[in-house]
Amino acid sequence: MSEADVRMRIMSGAKAAFSRYGYHDTHVSHILDEAGIARATFYKYFPNKRQVFHDIVASIFRSLYDSIGDMLRDGDTETLGGRLRDSLELSYGIFLDNRGVIQVYLSEAFRLDPGLYAIWDDFERRTLRLFAEVLDNGIDSGAFRVVDTALVSRAMFLLFLQVPFWDVLLGGLVEIDMGSLANEMVKFVMFGISAE
């Protein structure tokens, strides 16, 4: 097995352990059991549980940003609604697939560790810049009305991540129609609540 495969196996086992036991109650022995590896193998790749948790969370938020960025930057403003919908559906799927770890991150680790908070801070800043860039391009092309892009970017960030947060992360729903959820968010941003 390659080093990358072993590292992924450890991270997968750690995801399961953190999701089951939480951050504080997870011990390296739990990760070893879930991953099916020896203690020495774990320490070859990670100095402690904090580092593996950090790497897992960083990987999740990197995937979220990359999926959003790739879809929103590619294409013209005429296809933005569809690309936005697709990026949201993919993002909600990433949240759902990593629900346990993200719940632990937000409830236990987020406030206690500046390094873990920095992951969220970086993700938020980069996503706000991306939204502002998309809005500026839409305004320049005439597809969007002139808006305060910094303000609207923050509103979009909250809408796209906080509203679904309740269903995907905290709602405990097992089956979520990601497509419908994404469609509603896009319709709200693109058309508001007007009947016209």
FINU-242074 format. One record per residue (C-alpha): residue number from 1; residue in one letter; y, z, x. Coordinates in steps of 0.25 Angstrom, whole numbers, plus 5000, padded with zeros to 4 digits. Layout:
BEGIN
<atom><i>NUM</i><aa>a</aa><py>Y</py><pz>Z</pz><px>X</px></atom>
...
REM end
This chain:
BEGIN
<atom><i>1</i><aa>m</aa><py>5000</py><pz>5000</pz><px>5000</px></atom>
<atom><i>2</i><aa>s</aa><py>5014</py><pz>4996</pz><px>5005</px></atom>
<atom><i>3</i><aa>e</aa><py>5025</py><pz>5007</pz><px>5008</px></atom>
<atom><i>4</i><aa>a</aa><py>5033</py><pz>5001</pz><px>4996</px></atom>
<atom><i>5</i><aa>d</aa><py>5020</py><pz>5003</pz><px>4987</px></atom>
<atom><i>6</i><aa>v</aa><py>5018</py><pz>5017</pz><px>4992</px></atom>
<atom><i>7</i><aa>r</aa><py>5033</py><pz>5020</pz><px>4990</px></atom>
<atom><i>8</i><aa>m</aa><py>5033</py><pz>5014</pz><px>4976</px></atom>
<atom><i>9</i><aa>r</aa><py>5020</py><pz>5022</pz><px>4973</px></atom>
<atom><i>10</i><aa>i</aa><py>5027</py><pz>5035</pz><px>4977</px></atom>
<atom><i>11</i><aa>m</aa><py>5039</py><pz>5032</pz><px>4968</px></atom>
<atom><i>12</i><aa>s</aa><py>5030</py><pz>5028</pz><px>4956</px></atom>
<atom><i>13</i><aa>g</aa><py>5023</py><pz>5041</pz><px>4958</px></atom>
<atom><i>14</i><aa>a</aa><py>5036</py><pz>5049</pz><px>4959</px></atom>
<atom><i>15</i><aa>k</aa><py>5042</py><pz>5042</pz><px>4947</px></atom>
<atom><i>16</i><aa>a</aa><py>5030</py><pz>5047</pz><px>4939</px></atom>
<atom><i>17</i><aa>a</aa><py>5031</py><pz>5061</pz><px>4945</px></atom>
<atom><i>18</i><aa>f</aa><py>5046</py><pz>5063</pz><px>4943</px></atom>
<atom><i>19</i><aa>s</aa><py>5045</py><pz>5057</pz><px>4928</px></atom>
<atom><i>20</i><aa>r</aa><py>5034</py><pz>5067</pz><px>4925</px></atom>
<atom><i>21</i><aa>y</aa><py>5039</py><pz>5080</pz><px>4933</px></atom>
<atom><i>22</i><aa>g</aa><py>5054</py><pz>5078</pz><px>4934</px></atom>
<atom><i>23</i><aa>y</aa><py>5061</py><pz>5078</pz><px>4947</px></atom>
<atom><i>24</i><aa>h</aa><py>5061</py><pz>5093</pz><px>4951</px></atom>
<atom><i>25</i><aa>d</aa><py>5046</py><pz>5095</pz><px>4946</px></atom>
<atom><i>26</i><aa>t</aa><py>5041</py><pz>5083</pz><px>4954</px></atom>
<atom><i>27</i><aa>h</aa><py>5034</py><pz>5086</pz><px>4967</px></atom>
<atom><i>28</i><aa>v</aa><py>5030</py><pz>5077</pz><px>4978</px></atom>
<atom><i>29</i><aa>s</aa><py>5015</py><pz>5080</pz><px>4974</px></atom>
<atom><i>30</i><aa>h</aa><py>5018</py><pz>5074</pz><px>4960</px></atom>
<atom><i>31</i><aa>i</aa><py>5023</py><pz>5061</pz><px>4966</px></atom>
<atom><i>32</i><aa>l</aa><py>5011</py><pz>5061</pz><px>4975</px></atom>
<atom><i>33</i><aa>d</aa><py>5001</py><pz>5063</pz><px>4963</px></atom>
<atom><i>34</i><aa>e</aa><py>5008</py><pz>5052</pz><px>4955</px></atom>
<atom><i>35</i><aa>a</aa><py>5009</py><pz>5042</pz><px>4967</px></atom>
<atom><i>36</i><aa>g</aa><py>4995</py><pz>5045</pz><px>4972</px></atom>
<atom><i>37</i><aa>i</aa><py>5000</py><pz>5046</pz><px>4986</px></atom>
<atom><i>38</i><aa>a</aa><py>4999</py><pz>5057</pz><px>4998</px></atom>
<atom><i>39</i><aa>r</aa><py>5010</py><pz>5066</pz><px>5001</px></atom>
<atom><i>40</i><aa>a</aa><py>5012</py><pz>5060</pz><px>5015</px></atom>
<atom><i>41</i><aa>t</aa><py>5014</py><pz>5046</pz><px>5008</px></atom>
<atom><i>42</i><aa>f</aa><py>5025</py><pz>5051</pz><px>4999</px></atom>
<atom><i>43</i><aa>y</aa><py>5032</py><pz>5058</pz><px>5011</px></atom>
<atom><i>44</i><aa>k</aa><py>5031</py><pz>5045</pz><px>5019</px></atom>
<atom><i>45</i><aa>y</aa><py>5040</py><pz>5038</pz><px>5008</px></atom>
<atom><i>46</i><aa>f</aa><py>5049</py><pz>5049</pz><px>5002</px></atom>
<atom><i>47</i><aa>p</aa><py>5053</py><pz>5063</pz><px>5008</px></atom>
<atom><i>48</i><aa>n</aa><py>5053</py><pz>5070</pz><px>4995</px></atom>
<atom><i>49</i><aa>k</aa><py>5053</py><pz>5068</pz><px>4980</px></atom>
<atom><i>50</i><aa>r</aa><py>5068</py><pz>5067</pz><px>4979</px></atom>
<atom><i>51</i><aa>q</aa><py>5068</py><pz>5054</pz><px>4988</px></atom>
<atom><i>52</i><aa>v</aa><py>5057</py><pz>5047</pz><px>4979</px></atom>
<atom><i>53</i><aa>f</aa><py>5065</py><pz>5051</pz><px>4966</px></atom>
<atom><i>54</i><aa>h</aa><py>5077</py><pz>5046</pz><px>4972</px></atom>
<atom><i>55</i><aa>d</aa><py>5071</py><pz>5033</pz><px>4976</px></atom>
<atom><i>56</i><aa>i</aa><py>5065</py><pz>5031</pz><px>4962</px></atom>
<atom><i>57</i><aa>v</aa><py>5078</py><pz>5034</pz><px>4955</px></atom>
<atom><i>58</i><aa>a</aa><py>5085</py><pz>5024</pz><px>4965</px></atom>
<atom><i>59</i><aa>s</aa><py>5075</py><pz>5014</pz><px>4962</px></atom>
<atom><i>60</i><aa>i</aa><py>5076</py><pz>5015</pz><px>4947</px></atom>
<atom><i>61</i><aa>f</aa><py>5092</py><pz>5014</pz><px>4948</px></atom>
<atom><i>62</i><aa>r</aa><py>5091</py><pz>5002</pz><px>4958</px></atom>
<atom><i>63</i><aa>s</aa><py>5082</py><pz>4995</pz><px>4948</px></atom>
<atom><i>64</i><aa>l</aa><py>5091</py><pz>4997</pz><px>4937</px></atom>
<atom><i>65</i><aa>y</aa><py>5103</py><pz>4992</pz><px>4944</px></atom>
<atom><i>66</i><aa>d</aa><py>5096</py><pz>4980</pz><px>4950</px></atom>
<atom><i>67</i><aa>s</aa><py>5091</py><pz>4976</pz><px>4937</px></atom>
<atom><i>68</i><aa>i</aa><py>5104</py><pz>4977</pz><px>4930</px></atom>
<atom><i>69</i><aa>g</aa><py>5112</py><pz>4971</pz><px>4941</px></atom>
<atom><i>70</i><aa>d</aa><py>5102</py><pz>4959</pz><px>4943</px></atom>
<atom><i>71</i><aa>m</aa><py>5103</py><pz>4955</pz><px>4928</px></atom>
<atom><i>72</i><aa>l</aa><py>5118</py><pz>4958</pz><px>4926</px></atom>
<atom><i>73</i><aa>r</aa><py>5123</py><pz>4950</pz><px>4938</px></atom>
<atom><i>74</i><aa>d</aa><py>5115</py><pz>4938</pz><px>4936</px></atom>
<atom><i>75</i><aa>g</aa><py>5120</py><pz>4928</pz><px>4926</px></atom>
<atom><i>76</i><aa>d</aa><py>5133</py><pz>4925</pz><px>4918</px></atom>
<atom><i>77</i><aa>t</aa><py>5140</py><pz>4934</pz><px>4907</px></atom>
<atom><i>78</i><aa>e</aa><py>5134</py><pz>4925</pz><px>4896</px></atom>
<atom><i>79</i><aa>t</aa><py>5120</py><pz>4931</pz><px>4899</px></atom>
<atom><i>80</i><aa>l</aa><py>5125</py><pz>4945</pz><px>4902</px></atom>
<atom><i>81</i><aa>g</aa><py>5120</py><pz>4951</pz><px>4889</px></atom>
<atom><i>82</i><aa>g</aa><py>5105</py><pz>4946</pz><px>4891</px></atom>
<atom><i>83</i><aa>r</aa><py>5106</py><pz>4951</pz><px>4906</px></atom>
<atom><i>84</i><aa>l</aa><py>5112</py><pz>4964</pz><px>4902</px></atom>
<atom><i>85</i><aa>r</aa><py>5101</py><pz>4966</pz><px>4891</px></atom>
<atom><i>86</i><aa>d</aa><py>5090</py><pz>4963</pz><px>4901</px></atom>
<atom><i>87</i><aa>s</aa><py>5096</py><pz>4972</pz><px>4912</px></atom>
<atom><i>88</i><aa>l</aa><py>5096</py><pz>4983</pz><px>4902</px></atom>
<atom><i>89</i><aa>e</aa><py>5082</py><pz>4981</pz><px>4897</px></atom>
<atom><i>90</i><aa>l</aa><py>5077</py><pz>4981</pz><px>4911</px></atom>
<atom><i>91</i><aa>s</aa><py>5086</py><pz>4994</pz><px>4915</px></atom>
<atom><i>92</i><aa>y</aa><py>5081</py><pz>5001</pz><px>4903</px></atom>
<atom><i>93</i><aa>g</aa><py>5067</py><pz>4998</pz><px>4907</px></atom>
<atom><i>94</i><aa>i</aa><py>5069</py><pz>5003</pz><px>4921</px></atom>
<atom><i>95</i><aa>f</aa><py>5074</py><pz>5016</pz><px>4914</px></atom>
<atom><i>96</i><aa>l</aa><py>5062</py><pz>5017</pz><px>4905</px></atom>
<atom><i>97</i><aa>d</aa><py>5052</py><pz>5014</pz><px>4916</px></atom>
<atom><i>98</i><aa>n</aa><py>5059</py><pz>5025</pz><px>4925</px></atom>
<atom><i>99</i><aa>r</aa><py>5062</py><pz>5035</pz><px>4913</px></atom>
<atom><i>100</i><aa>g</aa><py>5055</py><pz>5047</pz><px>4919</px></atom>
<atom><i>101</i><aa>v</aa><py>5062</py><pz>5046</pz><px>4933</px></atom>
<atom><i>102</i><aa>i</aa><py>5075</py><pz>5043</pz><px>4927</px></atom>
<atom><i>103</i><aa>q</aa><py>5074</py><pz>5055</pz><px>4917</px></atom>
<atom><i>104</i><aa>v</aa><py>5071</py><pz>5064</pz><px>4929</px></atom>
<atom><i>105</i><aa>y</aa><py>5082</py><pz>5058</pz><px>4937</px></atom>
<atom><i>106</i><aa>l</aa><py>5093</py><pz>5060</pz><px>4926</px></atom>
<atom><i>107</i><aa>s</aa><py>5088</py><pz>5074</pz><px>4922</px></atom>
<atom><i>108</i><aa>e</aa><py>5084</py><pz>5081</pz><px>4935</px></atom>
<atom><i>109</i><aa>a</aa><py>5088</py><pz>5073</pz><px>4948</px></atom>
<atom><i>110</i><aa>f</aa><py>5101</py><pz>5066</pz><px>4945</px></atom>
<atom><i>111</i><aa>r</aa><py>5110</py><pz>5077</pz><px>4945</px></atom>
<atom><i>112</i><aa>l</aa><py>5103</py><pz>5085</pz><px>4956</px></atom>
<atom><i>113</i><aa>d</aa><py>5103</py><pz>5075</pz><px>4967</px></atom>
<atom><i>114</i><aa>p</aa><py>5115</py><pz>5067</pz><px>4972</px></atom>
<atom><i>115</i><aa>g</aa><py>5106</py><pz>5057</pz><px>4978</px></atom>
<atom><i>116</i><aa>l</aa><py>5100</py><pz>5054</pz><px>4964</px></atom>
<atom><i>117</i><aa>y</aa><py>5113</py><pz>5054</pz><px>4957</px></atom>
<atom><i>118</i><aa>a</aa><py>5118</py><pz>5044</pz><px>4967</px></atom>
<atom><i>119</i><aa>i</aa><py>5107</py><pz>5034</pz><px>4962</px></atom>
<atom><i>120</i><aa>w</aa><py>5113</py><pz>5035</pz><px>4948</px></atom>
<atom><i>121</i><aa>d</aa><py>5128</py><pz>5034</pz><px>4953</px></atom>
<atom><i>122</i><aa>d</aa><py>5125</py><pz>5022</pz><px>4962</px></atom>
<atom><i>123</i><aa>f</aa><py>5117</py><pz>5015</pz><px>4950</px></atom>
<atom><i>124</i><aa>e</aa><py>5129</py><pz>5018</pz><px>4940</px></atom>
<atom><i>125</i><aa>r</aa><py>5140</py><pz>5013</pz><px>4950</px></atom>
<atom><i>126</i><aa>r</aa><py>5132</py><pz>5000</pz><px>4953</px></atom>
<atom><i>127</i><aa>t</aa><py>5129</py><pz>4997</pz><px>4938</px></atom>
<atom><i>128</i><aa>l</aa><py>5144</py><pz>5000</pz><px>4934</px></atom>
<atom><i>129</i><aa>r</aa><py>5148</py><pz>4990</pz><px>4945</px></atom>
<atom><i>130</i><aa>l</aa><py>5138</py><pz>4980</pz><px>4940</px></atom>
<atom><i>131</i><aa>f</aa><py>5142</py><pz>4981</pz><px>4925</px></atom>
<atom><i>132</i><aa>a</aa><py>5157</py><pz>4980</pz><px>4929</px></atom>
<atom><i>133</i><aa>e</aa><py>5153</py><pz>4967</pz><px>4937</px></atom>
<atom><i>134</i><aa>v</aa><py>5146</py><pz>4961</pz><px>4925</px></atom>
<atom><i>135</i><aa>l</aa><py>5158</py><pz>4965</pz><px>4916</px></atom>
<atom><i>136</i><aa>d</aa><py>5168</py><pz>4959</pz><px>4926</px></atom>
<atom><i>137</i><aa>n</aa><py>5160</py><pz>4946</pz><px>4927</px></atom>
<atom><i>138</i><aa>g</aa><py>5160</py><pz>4945</pz><px>4911</px></atom>
<atom><i>139</i><aa>i</aa><py>5175</py><pz>4948</pz><px>4910</px></atom>
<atom><i>140</i><aa>d</aa><py>5177</py><pz>4937</pz><px>4921</px></atom>
<atom><i>141</i><aa>s</aa><py>5169</py><pz>4927</pz><px>4914</px></atom>
<atom><i>142</i><aa>g</aa><py>5175</py><pz>4930</pz><px>4900</px></atom>
<atom><i>143</i><aa>a</aa><py>5162</py><pz>4935</pz><px>4894</px></atom>
<atom><i>144</i><aa>f</aa><py>5167</py><pz>4949</pz><px>4893</px></atom>
<atom><i>145</i><aa>r</aa><py>5181</py><pz>4955</pz><px>4888</px></atom>
<atom><i>146</i><aa>v</aa><py>5189</py><pz>4962</pz><px>4899</px></atom>
<atom><i>147</i><aa>v</aa><py>5184</py><pz>4976</pz><px>4900</px></atom>
<atom><i>148</i><aa>d</aa><py>5186</py><pz>4988</pz><px>4909</px></atom>
<atom><i>149</i><aa>t</aa><py>5173</py><pz>4985</pz><px>4917</px></atom>
<atom><i>150</i><aa>a</aa><py>5172</py><pz>4999</pz><px>4923</px></atom>
<atom><i>151</i><aa>l</aa><py>5172</py><pz>5005</pz><px>4910</px></atom>
<atom><i>152</i><aa>v</aa><py>5163</py><pz>4995</pz><px>4903</px></atom>
<atom><i>153</i><aa>s</aa><py>5153</py><pz>4996</pz><px>4915</px></atom>
<atom><i>154</i><aa>r</aa><py>5152</py><pz>5011</pz><px>4913</px></atom>
<atom><i>155</i><aa>a</aa><py>5150</py><pz>5010</pz><px>4898</px></atom>
<atom><i>156</i><aa>m</aa><py>5139</py><pz>4999</pz><px>4900</px></atom>
<atom><i>157</i><aa>f</aa><py>5133</py><pz>5008</pz><px>4911</px></atom>
<atom><i>158</i><aa>l</aa><py>5132</py><pz>5020</pz><px>4901</px></atom>
<atom><i>159</i><aa>l</aa><py>5128</py><pz>5011</pz><px>4889</px></atom>
<atom><i>160</i><aa>f</aa><py>5117</py><pz>5004</pz><px>4897</px></atom>
<atom><i>161</i><aa>l</aa><py>5111</py><pz>5017</pz><px>4904</px></atom>
<atom><i>162</i><aa>q</aa><py>5115</py><pz>5028</pz><px>4895</px></atom>
<atom><i>163</i><aa>v</aa><py>5112</py><pz>5023</pz><px>4881</px></atom>
<atom><i>164</i><aa>p</aa><py>5098</py><pz>5019</pz><px>4885</px></atom>
<atom><i>165</i><aa>f</aa><py>5096</py><pz>5031</pz><px>4893</px></atom>
<atom><i>166</i><aa>w</aa><py>5094</py><pz>5039</pz><px>4881</px></atom>
<atom><i>167</i><aa>d</aa><py>5083</py><pz>5030</pz><px>4876</px></atom>
<atom><i>168</i><aa>v</aa><py>5076</py><pz>5026</pz><px>4889</px></atom>
<atom><i>169</i><aa>l</aa><py>5077</py><pz>5039</pz><px>4897</px></atom>
<atom><i>170</i><aa>l</aa><py>5079</py><pz>5051</pz><px>4887</px></atom>
<atom><i>171</i><aa>g</aa><py>5075</py><pz>5045</pz><px>4874</px></atom>
<atom><i>172</i><aa>g</aa><py>5060</py><pz>5046</pz><px>4877</px></atom>
<atom><i>173</i><aa>l</aa><py>5057</py><pz>5033</pz><px>4870</px></atom>
<atom><i>174</i><aa>v</aa><py>5045</py><pz>5027</pz><px>4875</px></atom>
<atom><i>175</i><aa>e</aa><py>5047</py><pz>5013</pz><px>4869</px></atom>
<atom><i>176</i><aa>i</aa><py>5061</py><pz>5008</pz><px>4871</px></atom>
<atom><i>177</i><aa>d</aa><py>5065</py><pz>4994</pz><px>4868</px></atom>
<atom><i>178</i><aa>m</aa><py>5073</py><pz>4991</pz><px>4880</px></atom>
<atom><i>179</i><aa>g</aa><py>5077</py><pz>4977</pz><px>4875</px></atom>
<atom><i>180</i><aa>s</aa><py>5083</py><pz>4982</pz><px>4862</px></atom>
<atom><i>181</i><aa>l</aa><py>5090</py><pz>4994</pz><px>4870</px></atom>
<atom><i>182</i><aa>a</aa><py>5096</py><pz>4984</pz><px>4880</px></atom>
<atom><i>183</i><aa>n</aa><py>5100</py><pz>4974</pz><px>4869</px></atom>
<atom><i>184</i><aa>e</aa><py>5108</py><pz>4985</pz><px>4862</px></atom>
<atom><i>185</i><aa>m</aa><py>5115</py><pz>4989</pz><px>4875</px></atom>
<atom><i>186</i><aa>v</aa><py>5119</py><pz>4974</pz><px>4878</px></atom>
<atom><i>187</i><aa>k</aa><py>5124</py><pz>4971</pz><px>4864</px></atom>
<atom><i>188</i><aa>f</aa><py>5132</py><pz>4984</pz><px>4864</px></atom>
<atom><i>189</i><aa>v</aa><py>5139</py><pz>4980</pz><px>4877</px></atom>
<atom><i>190</i><aa>m</aa><py>5140</py><pz>4965</pz><px>4874</px></atom>
<atom><i>191</i><aa>f</aa><py>5145</py><pz>4966</pz><px>4860</px></atom>
<atom><i>192</i><aa>g</aa><py>5148</py><pz>4981</pz><px>4857</px></atom>
<atom><i>193</i><aa>i</aa><py>5146</py><pz>4986</pz><px>4843</px></atom>
<atom><i>194</i><aa>s</aa><py>5154</py><pz>4975</pz><px>4836</px></atom>
<atom><i>195</i><aa>a</aa><py>5147</py><pz>4968</pz><px>4824</px></atom>
<atom><i>196</i><aa>e</aa><py>5153</py><pz>4955</pz><px>4828</px></atom>
REM end
